Amino acid sequence: MLIDELKKLNDEIRSCQKCPLYQNGKVVLGRAGKQVKIPIDLMIVGEAPGAEEAQQGLAFVGRSGKLLDEWIKAFETENYLITNVVKHRPIDNNSRDRPPTKEEIDACKGYLIRQIELFRPKKILALWSK
C-alpha cells in the first residue's frame, strides 16, 4: 500500500504543471539511503534542485551533496530521504539558478507535505540559502 501511494505521488509530481518550472527539464524527486524503513530517521529538505541535480534527476548530488553525504555518515543512518520543496530547477532568463518564488513554493508544498506524511520522519532538517 505504501509503495502504491508513493508511486502515485511520484507520478503526480512528474506530470505536474502547476507552475512554469516544469518547462525547465527533469523533475527531481529526491534520493534515499540504502535501508529505508518507515518511519525514516531523517528527512533532509532543500530549497530546489540545481543544475547537476536536474541533469541527474537526484537531490543533492553536486558539491553541496558531497558535503551533505559526509554529514549523513556522521549521523550514522542509512534510513533517510533527501528531497526539495520545489521539484524542478528554478532558473532565470540566463539559465542561472535562482531561489524559487513564493508562488513556485506554494505550487509544490503539497507534494512535500505528502512526502512527510508517507515517510513519517523522526527528524527533519531544512536547508535553505539566503
A tleap script that builds the chain and sets N, CA, C and O, in Angstrom:
source leaprc.protein.ff14SB
mol = sequence {
  NMET LEU ILE ASP GLU LEU LYS LYS LEU ASN
  ASP GLU ILE ARG SER CYS GLN LYS CYS PRO
  LEU TYR GLN ASN GLY LYS VAL VAL LEU GLY
  ARG ALA GLY LYS GLN VAL LYS ILE PRO ILE
  ASP LEU MET ILE VAL GLY GLU ALA PRO GLY
  ALA GLU GLU ALA GLN GLN GLY LEU ALA PHE
  VAL GLY ARG SER GLY LYS LEU LEU ASP GLU
  TRP ILE LYS ALA PHE GLU THR GLU ASN TYR
  LEU ILE THR ASN VAL VAL LYS HIE ARG PRO
  ILE ASP ASN ASN SER ARG ASP ARG PRO PRO
  THR LYS GLU GLU ILE ASP ALA CYS LYS GLY
  TYR LEU ILE ARG GLN ILE GLU LEU PHE ARG
  PRO LYS LYS ILE LEU ALA LEU TRP SER CLYS
}
set mol.1.N position { 0.821 -1.184 0.000 }
set mol.1.CA position { 0.000 0.000 0.000 }
set mol.1.C position { 0.872 1.259 0.000 }
set mol.1.O position { 0.603 2.179 -0.771 }
set mol.2.N position { 1.903 1.325 0.837 }
set mol.2.CA position { 2.793 2.486 0.879 }
set mol.2.C position { 3.496 2.671 -0.461 }
set mol.2.O position { 3.628 3.794 -0.949 }
set mol.3.N position { 3.948 1.565 -1.056 }
set mol.3.CA position { 4.620 1.636 -2.354 }
set mol.3.C position { 3.671 2.213 -3.400 }
set mol.3.O position { 4.079 3.034 -4.222 }
set mol.4.N position { 2.408 1.789 -3.373 }
set mol.4.CA position { 1.418 2.301 -4.322 }
set mol.4.C position { 1.183 3.801 -4.125 }
set mol.4.O position { 1.086 4.554 -5.094 }
set mol.5.N position { 1.094 4.226 -2.863 }
set mol.5.CA position { 0.882 5.649 -2.576 }
set mol.5.C position { 2.085 6.478 -3.030 }
set mol.5.O position { 1.920 7.567 -3.580 }
set mol.6.N position { 3.283 5.963 -2.802 }
set mol.6.CA position { 4.493 6.673 -3.204 }
set mol.6.C position { 4.592 6.750 -4.727 }
set mol.6.O position { 4.961 7.788 -5.277 }
set mol.7.N position { 4.264 5.657 -5.400 }
set mol.7.CA position { 4.276 5.658 -6.868 }
set mol.7.C position { 3.274 6.670 -7.412 }
set mol.7.O position { 3.580 7.409 -8.348 }
set mol.8.N position { 2.083 6.705 -6.830 }
set mol.8.CA position { 1.051 7.651 -7.256 }
set mol.8.C position { 1.536 9.092 -7.060 }
set mol.8.O position { 1.373 9.928 -7.949 }
set mol.9.N position { 2.128 9.379 -5.900 }
set mol.9.CA position { 2.650 10.719 -5.627 }
set mol.9.C position { 3.745 11.083 -6.621 }
set mol.9.O position { 3.742 12.182 -7.175 }
set mol.10.N position { 4.678 10.169 -6.848 }
set mol.10.CA position { 5.767 10.438 -7.794 }
set mol.10.C position { 5.239 10.681 -9.204 }
set mol.10.O position { 5.756 11.541 -9.917 }
set mol.11.N position { 4.218 9.935 -9.613 }
set mol.11.CA position { 3.608 10.145 -10.931 }
set mol.11.C position { 2.956 11.535 -11.018 }
set mol.11.O position { 3.047 12.208 -12.045 }
set mol.12.N position { 2.301 11.953 -9.930 }
set mol.12.CA position { 1.691 13.287 -9.895 }
set mol.12.C position { 2.754 14.371 -10.017 }
set mol.12.O position { 2.575 15.346 -10.747 }
set mol.13.N position { 3.860 14.196 -9.300 }
set mol.13.CA position { 4.942 15.177 -9.343 }
set mol.13.C position { 5.526 15.234 -10.753 }
set mol.13.O position { 5.752 16.321 -11.285 }
set mol.14.N position { 5.771 14.083 -11.357 }
set mol.14.CA position { 6.347 14.046 -12.712 }
set mol.14.C position { 5.461 14.739 -13.748 }
set mol.14.O position { 5.970 15.313 -14.711 }
set mol.15.N position { 4.152 14.691 -13.560 }
set mol.15.CA position { 3.243 15.281 -14.546 }
set mol.15.C position { 2.743 16.671 -14.137 }
set mol.15.O position { 1.881 17.239 -14.807 }
set mol.16.N position { 3.269 17.210 -13.062 }
set mol.16.CA position { 2.800 18.500 -12.540 }
set mol.16.C position { 3.107 19.648 -13.512 }
set mol.16.O position { 4.195 19.740 -14.081 }
set mol.17.N position { 2.114 20.506 -13.674 }
set mol.17.CA position { 2.272 21.724 -14.466 }
set mol.17.C position { 1.626 22.899 -13.734 }
set mol.17.O position { 1.062 23.794 -14.363 }
set mol.18.N position { 1.711 22.893 -12.392 }
set mol.18.CA position { 1.089 23.944 -11.586 }
set mol.18.C position { 1.802 25.283 -11.705 }
set mol.18.O position { 1.213 26.328 -11.429 }
set mol.19.N position { 3.066 25.258 -12.115 }
set mol.19.CA position { 3.818 26.496 -12.322 }
set mol.19.C position { 4.718 26.284 -13.538 }
set mol.19.O position { 4.876 25.148 -13.986 }
set mol.20.N position { 5.304 27.337 -14.077 }
set mol.20.CA position { 6.115 27.210 -15.298 }
set mol.20.C position { 7.424 26.425 -15.129 }
set mol.20.O position { 8.077 26.121 -16.127 }
set mol.21.N position { 7.817 26.092 -13.911 }
set mol.21.CA position { 9.102 25.408 -13.722 }
set mol.21.C position { 9.177 24.052 -14.408 }
set mol.21.O position { 10.273 23.580 -14.711 }
set mol.22.N position { 8.048 23.422 -14.656 }
set mol.22.CA position { 8.077 22.103 -15.306 }
set mol.22.C position { 8.754 22.191 -16.677 }
set mol.22.O position { 9.232 21.179 -17.189 }
set mol.23.N position { 8.800 23.371 -17.271 }
set mol.23.CA position { 9.419 23.551 -18.581 }
set mol.23.C position { 10.945 23.519 -18.516 }
set mol.23.O position { 11.610 23.467 -19.551 }
set mol.24.N position { 11.506 23.551 -17.292 }
set mol.24.CA position { 12.961 23.598 -17.125 }
set mol.24.C position { 13.628 22.230 -17.163 }
set mol.24.O position { 14.836 22.133 -16.943 }
set mol.25.N position { 12.891 21.196 -17.430 }
set mol.25.CA position { 13.524 19.890 -17.571 }
set mol.25.C position { 13.067 18.868 -16.558 }
set mol.25.O position { 11.944 18.900 -16.057 }
set mol.26.N position { 13.977 17.965 -16.280 }
set mol.26.CA position { 13.704 16.790 -15.470 }
set mol.26.C position { 13.280 17.128 -14.042 }
set mol.26.O position { 13.824 18.032 -13.408 }
set mol.27.N position { 12.306 16.385 -13.564 }
set mol.27.CA position { 11.856 16.511 -12.179 }
set mol.27.C position { 12.865 15.817 -11.265 }
set mol.27.O position { 13.466 14.811 -11.642 }
set mol.28.N position { 13.043 16.357 -10.074 }
set mol.28.CA position { 13.953 15.767 -9.087 }
set mol.28.C position { 13.114 15.361 -7.878 }
set mol.28.O position { 12.671 16.210 -7.104 }
set mol.29.N position { 12.902 14.057 -7.727 }
set mol.29.CA position { 12.062 13.552 -6.640 }
set mol.29.C position { 12.815 13.475 -5.314 }
set mol.29.O position { 12.218 13.662 -4.253 }
set mol.30.N position { 14.090 13.210 -5.361 }
set mol.30.CA position { 14.893 13.066 -4.153 }
set mol.30.C position { 15.814 11.870 -4.270 }
set mol.30.O position { 15.973 11.292 -5.344 }
set mol.31.N position { 16.412 11.512 -3.162 }
set mol.31.CA position { 17.191 10.269 -3.090 }
set mol.31.C position { 17.170 9.779 -1.657 }
set mol.31.O position { 17.028 10.561 -0.718 }
set mol.32.N position { 17.312 8.483 -1.505 }
set mol.32.CA position { 17.154 7.865 -0.192 }
set mol.32.C position { 18.392 7.068 0.195 }
set mol.32.O position { 19.230 6.731 -0.642 }
set mol.33.N position { 18.479 6.782 1.472 }
set mol.33.CA position { 19.546 5.935 1.981 }
set mol.33.C position { 19.347 4.494 1.535 }
set mol.33.O position { 18.369 4.169 0.861 }
set mol.34.N position { 20.278 3.640 1.917 }
set mol.34.CA position { 20.258 2.247 1.449 }
set mol.34.C position { 19.268 1.367 2.199 }
set mol.34.O position { 18.872 0.318 1.692 }
set mol.35.N position { 18.864 1.776 3.393 }
set mol.35.CA position { 17.970 0.928 4.193 }
set mol.35.C position { 16.784 1.740 4.694 }
set mol.35.O position { 16.678 2.019 5.888 }
set mol.36.N position { 15.909 2.112 3.799 }
set mol.36.CA position { 14.772 2.944 4.167 }
set mol.36.C position { 13.651 2.087 4.727 }
set mol.36.O position { 13.221 1.112 4.110 }
set mol.37.N position { 13.192 2.467 5.898 }
set mol.37.CA position { 12.013 1.846 6.506 }
set mol.37.C position { 11.228 2.950 7.202 }
set mol.37.O position { 11.801 3.935 7.667 }
set mol.38.N position { 9.927 2.777 7.266 }
set mol.38.CA position { 9.026 3.774 7.823 }
set mol.38.C position { 8.856 3.505 9.317 }
set mol.38.O position { 8.607 2.360 9.694 }
set mol.39.N position { 8.979 4.498 10.172 }
set mol.39.CA position { 9.317 5.887 9.879 }
set mol.39.C position { 10.816 6.030 9.587 }
set mol.39.O position { 11.638 5.296 10.136 }
set mol.40.N position { 11.154 6.981 8.719 }
set mol.40.CA position { 12.566 7.221 8.444 }
set mol.40.C position { 13.174 8.010 9.598 }
set mol.40.O position { 12.482 8.742 10.305 }
set mol.41.N position { 14.484 7.843 9.772 }
set mol.41.CA position { 15.176 8.555 10.846 }
set mol.41.C position { 15.291 10.042 10.559 }
set mol.41.O position { 15.162 10.869 11.462 }
set mol.42.N position { 15.536 10.380 9.285 }
set mol.42.CA position { 15.846 11.756 8.942 }
set mol.42.C position { 15.343 12.099 7.544 }
set mol.42.O position { 15.538 11.334 6.599 }
set mol.43.N position { 14.699 13.248 7.423 }
set mol.43.CA position { 14.345 13.795 6.118 }
set mol.43.C position { 15.080 15.130 5.994 }
set mol.43.O position { 14.955 16.007 6.849 }
set mol.44.N position { 15.838 15.260 4.926 }
set mol.44.CA position { 16.566 16.492 4.653 }
set mol.44.C position { 15.851 17.175 3.492 }
set mol.44.O position { 15.639 16.572 2.440 }
set mol.45.N position { 15.485 18.434 3.693 }
set mol.45.CA position { 14.699 19.163 2.705 }
set mol.45.C position { 15.459 20.403 2.270 }
set mol.45.O position { 15.736 21.297 3.070 }
set mol.46.N position { 15.791 20.440 0.991 }
set mol.46.CA position { 16.420 21.610 0.411 }
set mol.46.C position { 15.397 22.500 -0.253 }
set mol.46.O position { 14.199 22.216 -0.262 }
set mol.47.N position { 15.899 23.574 -0.803 }
set mol.47.CA position { 15.051 24.576 -1.429 }
set mol.47.C position { 14.569 24.121 -2.813 }
set mol.47.O position { 13.369 24.053 -3.079 }
set mol.48.N position { 15.535 23.812 -3.683 }
set mol.48.CA position { 15.216 23.439 -5.062 }
set mol.48.C position { 16.449 22.794 -5.691 }
set mol.48.O position { 17.569 23.050 -5.248 }
set mol.49.N position { 16.262 21.971 -6.707 }
set mol.49.CA position { 17.420 21.359 -7.361 }
set mol.49.C position { 18.240 22.379 -8.156 }
set mol.49.O position { 17.709 23.365 -8.668 }
set mol.50.N position { 19.532 22.120 -8.243 }
set mol.50.CA position { 20.426 22.914 -9.081 }
set mol.50.C position { 20.661 22.214 -10.409 }
set mol.50.O position { 19.952 21.271 -10.760 }
set mol.51.N position { 21.659 22.681 -11.142 }
set mol.51.CA position { 21.926 22.172 -12.490 }
set mol.51.C position { 22.285 20.686 -12.484 }
set mol.51.O position { 21.715 19.910 -13.251 }
set mol.52.N position { 23.227 20.282 -11.622 }
set mol.52.CA position { 23.623 18.861 -11.592 }
set mol.52.C position { 22.476 17.971 -11.162 }
set mol.52.O position { 22.291 16.880 -11.701 }
set mol.53.N position { 21.706 18.438 -10.190 }
set mol.53.CA position { 20.564 17.658 -9.711 }
set mol.53.C position { 19.528 17.484 -10.823 }
set mol.53.O position { 18.991 16.393 -11.012 }
set mol.54.N position { 19.255 18.551 -11.549 }
set mol.54.CA position { 18.287 18.473 -12.646 }
set mol.54.C position { 18.784 17.540 -13.754 }
set mol.54.O position { 18.000 16.818 -14.369 }
set mol.55.N position { 20.085 17.566 -13.995 }
set mol.55.CA position { 20.658 16.712 -15.036 }
set mol.55.C position { 20.563 15.232 -14.651 }
set mol.55.O position { 20.217 14.393 -15.483 }
set mol.56.N position { 20.873 14.913 -13.376 }
set mol.56.CA position { 20.870 13.523 -12.926 }
set mol.56.C position { 19.521 13.054 -12.387 }
set mol.56.O position { 19.286 11.851 -12.267 }
set mol.57.N position { 18.630 13.999 -12.061 }
set mol.57.CA position { 17.326 13.630 -11.516 }
set mol.57.C position { 17.382 13.194 -10.064 }
set mol.57.O position { 16.464 12.528 -9.585 }
set mol.58.N position { 18.448 13.558 -9.351 }
set mol.58.CA position { 18.629 13.187 -7.944 }
set mol.58.C position { 18.934 14.426 -7.114 }
set mol.58.O position { 19.605 15.344 -7.585 }
set mol.59.N position { 18.444 14.453 -5.882 }
set mol.59.CA position { 18.665 15.598 -4.998 }
set mol.59.C position { 20.070 15.586 -4.410 }
set mol.59.O position { 20.595 14.535 -4.042 }
set mol.60.N position { 20.664 16.763 -4.329 }
set mol.60.CA position { 21.955 16.984 -3.672 }
set mol.60.C position { 23.042 16.019 -4.155 }
set mol.60.O position { 23.578 15.234 -3.373 }
set mol.61.N position { 23.353 16.088 -5.433 }
set mol.61.CA position { 24.448 15.284 -5.986 }
set mol.61.C position { 25.636 16.142 -6.398 }
set mol.61.O position { 26.682 15.615 -6.777 }
set mol.62.N position { 25.484 17.446 -6.329 }
set mol.62.CA position { 26.579 18.350 -6.675 }
set mol.62.C position { 27.542 18.514 -5.519 }
set mol.62.O position { 27.632 17.656 -4.642 }
set mol.63.N position { 28.259 19.622 -5.526 }
set mol.63.CA position { 29.266 19.893 -4.494 }
set mol.63.C position { 28.653 19.908 -3.091 }
set mol.63.O position { 29.220 19.339 -2.159 }
set mol.64.N position { 27.503 20.555 -2.944 }
set mol.64.CA position { 26.859 20.591 -1.632 }
set mol.64.C position { 26.388 19.201 -1.211 }
set mol.64.O position { 26.340 18.896 -0.019 }
set mol.65.N position { 26.043 18.362 -2.181 }
set mol.65.CA position { 25.627 17.000 -1.876 }
set mol.65.C position { 26.746 16.155 -1.302 }
set mol.65.O position { 26.511 15.320 -0.429 }
set mol.66.N position { 27.959 16.365 -1.786 }
set mol.66.CA position { 29.111 15.634 -1.248 }
set mol.66.C position { 29.328 15.999 0.213 }
set mol.66.O position { 29.619 15.132 1.038 }
set mol.67.N position { 29.188 17.279 0.534 }
set mol.67.CA position { 29.303 17.736 1.915 }
set mol.67.C position { 28.188 17.132 2.763 }
set mol.67.O position { 28.427 16.681 3.883 }
set mol.68.N position { 26.980 17.124 2.231 }
set mol.68.CA position { 25.836 16.564 2.936 }
set mol.68.C position { 26.025 15.071 3.188 }
set mol.68.O position { 25.691 14.582 4.267 }
set mol.69.N position { 26.553 14.344 2.213 }
set mol.69.CA position { 26.805 12.908 2.390 }
set mol.69.C position { 27.773 12.650 3.539 }
set mol.69.O position { 27.608 11.687 4.288 }
set mol.70.N position { 28.785 13.508 3.680 }
set mol.70.CA position { 29.730 13.369 4.800 }
set mol.70.C position { 29.018 13.597 6.123 }
set mol.70.O position { 29.267 12.888 7.098 }
set mol.71.N position { 28.143 14.575 6.157 }
set mol.71.CA position { 27.402 14.849 7.380 }
set mol.71.C position { 26.488 13.671 7.729 }
set mol.71.O position { 26.376 13.303 8.898 }
set mol.72.N position { 25.840 13.085 6.736 }
set mol.72.CA position { 24.943 11.952 6.977 }
set mol.72.C position { 25.727 10.768 7.546 }
set mol.72.O position { 25.235 10.062 8.426 }
set mol.73.N position { 26.943 10.551 7.046 }
set mol.73.CA position { 27.782 9.476 7.602 }
set mol.73.C position { 27.975 9.665 9.096 }
set mol.73.O position { 27.933 8.703 9.862 }
set mol.74.N position { 28.186 10.901 9.506 }
set mol.74.CA position { 28.374 11.187 10.941 }
set mol.74.C position { 27.088 10.923 11.718 }
set mol.74.O position { 27.134 10.598 12.905 }
set mol.75.N position { 25.953 11.060 11.059 }
set mol.75.CA position { 24.657 10.805 11.707 }
set mol.75.C position { 24.420 9.305 11.893 }
set mol.75.O position { 23.570 8.897 12.685 }
set mol.76.N position { 25.179 8.491 11.159 }
set mol.76.CA position { 25.159 7.023 11.267 }
set mol.76.C position { 23.776 6.426 11.005 }
set mol.76.O position { 23.237 5.690 11.831 }
set mol.77.N position { 23.220 6.753 9.854 }
set mol.77.CA position { 21.961 6.130 9.447 }
set mol.77.C position { 21.951 5.921 7.940 }
set mol.77.O position { 22.535 6.702 7.189 }
set mol.78.N position { 21.297 4.883 7.518 }
set mol.78.CA position { 21.027 4.634 6.100 }
set mol.78.C position { 19.530 4.765 5.840 }
set mol.78.O position { 19.045 4.453 4.752 }
set mol.79.N position { 18.803 5.235 6.861 }
set mol.79.CA position { 17.352 5.341 6.804 }
set mol.79.C position { 16.958 6.820 6.700 }
set mol.79.O position { 16.474 7.422 7.659 }
set mol.80.N position { 17.180 7.386 5.507 }
set mol.80.CA position { 16.926 8.812 5.311 }
set mol.80.C position { 16.391 9.076 3.911 }
set mol.80.O position { 16.474 8.233 3.018 }
set mol.81.N position { 15.839 10.273 3.750 }
set mol.81.CA position { 15.384 10.755 2.456 }
set mol.81.C position { 15.869 12.188 2.300 }
set mol.81.O position { 15.772 12.993 3.226 }
set mol.82.N position { 16.391 12.497 1.120 }
set mol.82.CA position { 16.774 13.861 0.774 }
set mol.82.C position { 15.852 14.308 -0.351 }
set mol.82.O position { 15.713 13.616 -1.359 }
set mol.83.N position { 15.227 15.457 -0.179 }
set mol.83.CA position { 14.311 15.973 -1.180 }
set mol.83.C position { 14.372 17.494 -1.190 }
set mol.83.O position { 15.149 18.091 -0.446 }
set mol.84.N position { 13.573 18.107 -2.011 }
set mol.84.CA position { 13.468 19.561 -2.077 }
set mol.84.C position { 12.008 19.967 -2.004 }
set mol.84.O position { 11.115 19.179 -2.318 }
set mol.85.N position { 11.772 21.208 -1.587 }
set mol.85.CA position { 10.409 21.729 -1.602 }
set mol.85.C position { 9.940 21.831 -3.049 }
set mol.85.O position { 8.875 21.320 -3.397 }
set mol.86.N position { 10.729 22.486 -3.889 }
set mol.86.CA position { 10.409 22.653 -5.305 }
set mol.86.C position { 11.070 21.513 -6.072 }
set mol.86.O position { 12.250 21.233 -5.860 }
set mol.87.N position { 10.346 20.866 -6.938 }
set mol.87.CA position { 10.812 19.638 -7.585 }
set mol.87.C position { 11.464 19.846 -8.956 }
set mol.87.O position { 12.024 18.902 -9.513 }
set mol.88.N position { 11.403 21.059 -9.510 }
set mol.88.CA position { 12.078 21.397 -10.765 }
set mol.88.C position { 13.060 22.529 -10.497 }
set mol.88.O position { 12.878 23.311 -9.564 }
set mol.89.N position { 14.082 22.611 -11.306 }
set mol.89.CA position { 15.124 23.637 -11.153 }
set mol.89.C position { 14.600 25.025 -11.526 }
set mol.89.O position { 14.156 25.230 -12.655 }
set mol.90.N position { 14.646 25.983 -10.591 }
set mol.90.CA position { 14.292 27.356 -10.948 }
set mol.90.C position { 15.504 28.079 -11.550 }
set mol.90.O position { 16.570 28.139 -10.938 }
set mol.91.N position { 15.327 28.611 -12.725 }
set mol.91.CA position { 16.414 29.339 -13.391 }
set mol.91.C position { 15.911 30.701 -13.850 }
set mol.91.O position { 14.716 30.901 -14.062 }
set mol.92.N position { 16.851 31.632 -13.999 }
set mol.92.CA position { 16.484 32.956 -14.503 }
set mol.92.C position { 16.582 32.961 -16.027 }
set mol.92.O position { 16.783 31.914 -16.643 }
set mol.93.N position { 16.443 34.115 -16.618 }
set mol.93.CA position { 16.451 34.216 -18.087 }
set mol.93.C position { 17.793 33.855 -18.711 }
set mol.93.O position { 17.864 33.602 -19.914 }
set mol.94.N position { 18.854 33.826 -17.915 }
set mol.94.CA position { 20.185 33.456 -18.406 }
set mol.94.C position { 20.557 32.025 -18.026 }
set mol.94.O position { 21.730 31.656 -18.074 }
set mol.95.N position { 19.565 31.219 -17.648 }
set mol.95.CA position { 19.753 29.813 -17.248 }
set mol.95.C position { 20.649 29.669 -16.022 }
set mol.95.O position { 21.348 28.666 -15.872 }
set mol.96.N position { 20.627 30.674 -15.144 }
set mol.96.CA position { 21.352 30.576 -13.876 }
set mol.96.C position { 20.366 30.228 -12.773 }
set mol.96.O position { 19.206 30.641 -12.802 }
set mol.97.N position { 20.849 29.455 -11.790 }
set mol.97.CA position { 19.985 29.096 -10.665 }
set mol.97.C position { 19.553 30.346 -9.912 }
set mol.97.O position { 20.307 31.310 -9.780 }
set mol.98.N position { 18.341 30.303 -9.431 }
set mol.98.CA position { 17.799 31.365 -8.594 }
set mol.98.C position { 16.924 30.716 -7.532 }
set mol.98.O position { 16.482 29.581 -7.710 }
set mol.99.N position { 16.666 31.417 -6.430 }
set mol.99.CA position { 15.754 30.857 -5.423 }
set mol.99.C position { 14.347 30.727 -5.997 }
set mol.99.O position { 13.951 31.527 -6.846 }
set mol.100.N position { 13.591 29.736 -5.547 }
set mol.100.CA position { 12.206 29.631 -6.010 }
set mol.100.C position { 11.369 30.789 -5.459 }
set mol.100.O position { 11.643 31.315 -4.381 }
set mol.101.N position { 10.358 31.166 -6.213 }
set mol.101.CA position { 9.445 32.224 -5.771 }
set mol.101.C position { 8.428 31.636 -4.791 }
set mol.101.O position { 8.296 30.418 -4.668 }
set mol.102.N position { 7.720 32.514 -4.107 }
set mol.102.CA position { 6.664 32.067 -3.189 }
set mol.102.C position { 5.614 31.270 -3.958 }
set mol.102.O position { 5.118 30.258 -3.461 }
set mol.103.N position { 5.276 31.713 -5.155 }
set mol.103.CA position { 4.266 31.019 -5.963 }
set mol.103.C position { 4.728 29.606 -6.330 }
set mol.103.O position { 3.933 28.666 -6.309 }
set mol.104.N position { 6.020 29.457 -6.668 }
set mol.104.CA position { 6.558 28.132 -7.005 }
set mol.104.C position { 6.572 27.227 -5.777 }
set mol.104.O position { 6.252 26.042 -5.869 }
set mol.105.N position { 6.941 27.784 -4.641 }
set mol.105.CA position { 6.928 27.012 -3.392 }
set mol.105.C position { 5.502 26.588 -3.060 }
set mol.105.O position { 5.258 25.433 -2.711 }
set mol.106.N position { 4.562 27.521 -3.169 }
set mol.106.CA position { 3.157 27.199 -2.888 }
set mol.106.C position { 2.633 26.101 -3.812 }
set mol.106.O position { 1.853 25.249 -3.388 }
set mol.107.N position { 3.065 26.123 -5.084 }
set mol.107.CA position { 2.617 25.110 -6.041 }
set mol.107.C position { 3.121 23.723 -5.664 }
set mol.107.O position { 2.443 22.728 -5.921 }
set mol.108.N position { 4.311 23.646 -5.055 }
set mol.108.CA position { 4.941 22.351 -4.756 }
set mol.108.C position { 4.784 21.873 -3.310 }
set mol.108.O position { 4.983 20.690 -3.032 }
set mol.109.N position { 4.434 22.762 -2.398 }
set mol.109.CA position { 4.499 22.384 -0.985 }
set mol.109.C position { 3.572 21.222 -0.618 }
set mol.109.O position { 3.858 20.479 0.321 }
set mol.110.N position { 2.483 21.062 -1.338 }
set mol.110.CA position { 1.596 19.926 -1.071 }
set mol.110.C position { 2.288 18.592 -1.298 }
set mol.110.O position { 2.013 17.616 -0.599 }
set mol.111.N position { 3.193 18.549 -2.281 }
set mol.111.CA position { 3.944 17.316 -2.533 }
set mol.111.C position { 4.886 17.015 -1.374 }
set mol.111.O position { 5.024 15.860 -0.971 }
set mol.112.N position { 5.529 18.038 -0.841 }
set mol.112.CA position { 6.415 17.840 0.305 }
set mol.112.C position { 5.617 17.375 1.518 }
set mol.112.O position { 6.049 16.473 2.235 }
set mol.113.N position { 4.475 17.975 1.747 }
set mol.113.CA position { 3.634 17.560 2.878 }
set mol.113.C position { 3.252 16.092 2.738 }
set mol.113.O position { 3.273 15.349 3.719 }
set mol.114.N position { 2.903 15.673 1.531 }
set mol.114.CA position { 2.551 14.261 1.327 }
set mol.114.C position { 3.758 13.348 1.511 }
set mol.114.O position { 3.612 12.237 2.020 }
set mol.115.N position { 4.963 13.796 1.102 }
set mol.115.CA position { 6.175 13.003 1.362 }
set mol.115.C position { 6.380 12.845 2.867 }
set mol.115.O position { 6.715 11.760 3.343 }
set mol.116.N position { 6.179 13.917 3.603 }
set mol.116.CA position { 6.322 13.852 5.064 }
set mol.116.C position { 5.304 12.878 5.640 }
set mol.116.O position { 5.647 12.077 6.509 }
set mol.117.N position { 4.072 12.928 5.179 }
set mol.117.CA position { 3.033 12.018 5.671 }
set mol.117.C position { 3.372 10.564 5.355 }
set mol.117.O position { 3.130 9.684 6.181 }
set mol.118.N position { 3.926 10.297 4.175 }
set mol.118.CA position { 4.250 8.918 3.790 }
set mol.118.C position { 5.461 8.369 4.540 }
set mol.118.O position { 5.447 7.222 4.989 }
set mol.119.N position { 6.507 9.183 4.678 }
set mol.119.CA position { 7.758 8.693 5.278 }
set mol.119.C position { 7.813 8.874 6.797 }
set mol.119.O position { 8.631 8.240 7.464 }
set mol.120.N position { 6.950 9.733 7.348 }
set mol.120.CA position { 6.851 9.977 8.792 }
set mol.120.C position { 8.224 10.139 9.464 }
set mol.120.O position { 8.549 9.388 10.384 }
set mol.121.N position { 9.019 11.097 9.021 }
set mol.121.CA position { 10.372 11.238 9.561 }
set mol.121.C position { 10.390 11.566 11.056 }
set mol.121.O position { 9.546 12.307 11.559 }
set mol.122.N position { 11.377 10.993 11.748 }
set mol.122.CA position { 11.573 11.316 13.165 }
set mol.122.C position { 12.150 12.715 13.314 }
set mol.122.O position { 11.851 13.420 14.277 }
set mol.123.N position { 12.987 13.115 12.344 }
set mol.123.CA position { 13.606 14.437 12.355 }
set mol.123.C position { 13.598 14.988 10.936 }
set mol.123.O position { 13.730 14.248 9.961 }
set mol.124.N position { 13.440 16.310 10.844 }
set mol.124.CA position { 13.507 16.991 9.552 }
set mol.124.C position { 14.561 18.092 9.655 }
set mol.124.O position { 14.541 18.910 10.575 }
set mol.125.N position { 15.466 18.094 8.703 }
set mol.125.CA position { 16.484 19.132 8.613 }
set mol.125.C position { 16.192 19.958 7.370 }
set mol.125.O position { 16.213 19.435 6.255 }
set mol.126.N position { 15.920 21.248 7.556 }
set mol.126.CA position { 15.638 22.142 6.438 }
set mol.126.C position { 16.913 22.885 6.060 }
set mol.126.O position { 17.544 23.517 6.908 }
set mol.127.N position { 17.290 22.808 4.788 }
set mol.127.CA position { 18.460 23.512 4.271 }
set mol.127.C position { 17.973 24.616 3.348 }
set mol.127.O position { 17.314 24.346 2.344 }
set mol.128.N position { 18.291 25.844 3.681 }
set mol.128.CA position { 17.810 26.987 2.928 }
set mol.128.C position { 18.947 27.946 2.678 }
set mol.128.O position { 19.761 28.179 3.571 }
set mol.129.N position { 19.023 28.505 1.495 }
set mol.129.CA position { 20.047 29.506 1.209 }
set mol.129.C position { 19.468 30.894 1.397 }
set mol.129.O position { 18.253 31.092 1.381 }
set mol.130.N position { 20.358 31.839 1.574 }
set mol.130.CA position { 19.914 33.239 1.725 }
set mol.130.C position { 19.952 33.935 0.408 }
set mol.130.O position { 19.616 35.117 0.324 }
savepdb mol mol.pdb
quit
